[in-house]
Structures are given as C-alpha cells and as structure tokens.
Amino acid sequence: MIDIFMDKFLTIGLEHFLILSGTLFFIGLFAVLAKKNVIAVLMGIEIMFTSVNINLIAFNRYTAAEALLTGHVFAIFVIALAAAEVAVGLALIISIYRQRTSTDVQDFDWLKW
C-alpha cells in the first residue's frame, strides 16, 4: 500500500519540470521588463536561459530514447552562450558606467534619433 502511494504521489514527472521552468521563465521575464538596473536585466536573462535548460533536459529525459543525449548537448551549448553573453554584457556595462556613471536603463538614450 505504501509503495503504491509513493509511486503515484512522490514521483516527479515532466509536468513538474514544465511548471518549474515556466515559473522561472516568467520571473526572468518580469525582471527584464520591470527592472531599471542593467545588472538586474542581465540576471533576468540568465534566469530565462536556466528555464530553457531545464526544459531541454526534462524533454530529453521524458521523451527521447535512453541513449540520446541531444537535450543535454543543447543545454551545454546554451550554458556556453549564456557565459559569452554575460562576458560581453558586463564588459559593455562597465564601459558605459565609466562614461555615464549610471547603470539605469533609462539613461541609455544616446542611440535614439
């Protein structure tokens, strides 16, 4: 009786990972759209990348064959892309901060016509 309960209610399925990933994605989207600090915007983008990685690995685990690791490989590429994005983004932010002494998104208006 206890084994049936544990198998039915205590197993983590694909829907649990999708709920977690969707929640993380919308938290990151809120950070990107609502925050005025550029560092917080970059953190929101990183949270969205993390939710994509969770989706890739979860779908690979629950829908692909056991020998295929395509979701894991894509997740590694997304992690490498996120690391490059952070490096370039932080370099740009440091350069802009040295010129403008601000990291507020509203202050970055010199490219407007």
C-alpha positions in Angstrom: 0.0 0.0 0.0 2.8 2.4 0.9 4.6 1.5 -2.4 1.6 2.4 -4.4 1.3 5.8 -2.6 5.0 6.5 -3.2 4.9 5.6 -6.8 1.8 7.6 -7.5 2.3 10.8 -5.5 6.0 11.1 -4.9 7.3 10.7 -8.4 8.4 13.8 -10.3 7.1 13.9 -13.8 7.5 16.0 -16.9 4.7 18.4 -15.8 6.6 19.3 -12.6 9.6 20.3 -14.6 7.5 22.3 -17.0 5.8 24.2 -14.1 9.2 24.9 -12.6 10.6 26.1 -15.9 7.6 28.2 -16.7 7.7 29.9 -13.3 11.4 30.6 -13.7 10.9 32.0 -17.2 8.2 34.4 -16.1 10.3 35.5 -13.1 13.1 36.3 -15.5 10.8 38.0 -18.0 9.4 40.2 -15.2 13.0 41.1 -14.2 13.8 42.0 -17.8 10.7 44.1 -18.3 10.3 45.7 -14.8 13.8 46.4 -13.6 15.7 49.6 -14.4 19.2 48.4 -13.4 21.1 46.8 -16.3 22.6 44.2 -14.0 19.1 43.1 -12.9 18.1 42.8 -16.5 21.1 40.6 -17.3 20.2 38.4 -14.3 16.7 38.1 -15.6 18.0 36.9 -19.0 20.2 34.4 -17.2 17.1 33.1 -15.3 15.3 32.7 -18.6 18.3 30.7 -20.0 18.2 28.5 -17.0 14.5 27.7 -17.6 15.3 26.8 -21.2 18.0 24.4 -19.9 15.5 22.8 -17.6 13.1 22.3 -20.4 15.7 20.8 -22.7 16.9 18.3 -20.2 13.4 17.4 -19.0 12.1 16.8 -22.5 15.2 14.8 -23.3 14.7 12.7 -20.2 11.0 12.0 -20.6 10.5 11.9 -24.4 13.8 10.7 -26.1 15.4 7.3 -26.1 17.8 6.4 -23.3 20.9 6.6 -25.4 20.2 10.0 -26.9 21.7 13.0 -25.1 20.6 15.7 -27.5 18.8 17.7 -24.8 22.0 17.7 -22.6 24.2 18.7 -25.6 21.8 21.6 -26.4 21.8 22.6 -22.7 25.6 22.7 -22.7 25.5 25.0 -25.8 23.0 27.3 -24.0 25.3 27.4 -21.0 28.2 28.4 -23.2 26.1 31.0 -24.9 25.0 32.4 -21.6 28.6 32.6 -20.4 29.6 34.5 -23.5 26.5 36.8 -23.2 27.5 37.6 -19.6 31.0 38.4 -20.5 30.1 40.7 -23.3 27.2 42.3 -21.4 29.3 43.0 -18.3 32.1 44.5 -20.5 29.6 46.8 -22.1 28.0 47.8 -18.8 31.4 48.6 -17.3 32.3 50.6 -20.3 29.0 52.5 -20.2 29.3 53.0 -16.5 32.7 54.6 -16.9 31.3 57.1 -19.3 27.9 57.8 -17.9 28.4 56.8 -14.2 25.0 55.1 -14.2 23.6 51.6 -14.8 20.0 52.8 -15.2 18.3 51.5 -18.4 16.5 54.9 -18.8 19.9 56.7 -19.1 21.0 54.7 -22.2 19.4 57.0 -24.7 22.3 58.2 -26.8 21.4 55.9 -29.7 18.0 57.5 -30.2 17.4 59.8 -33.1 
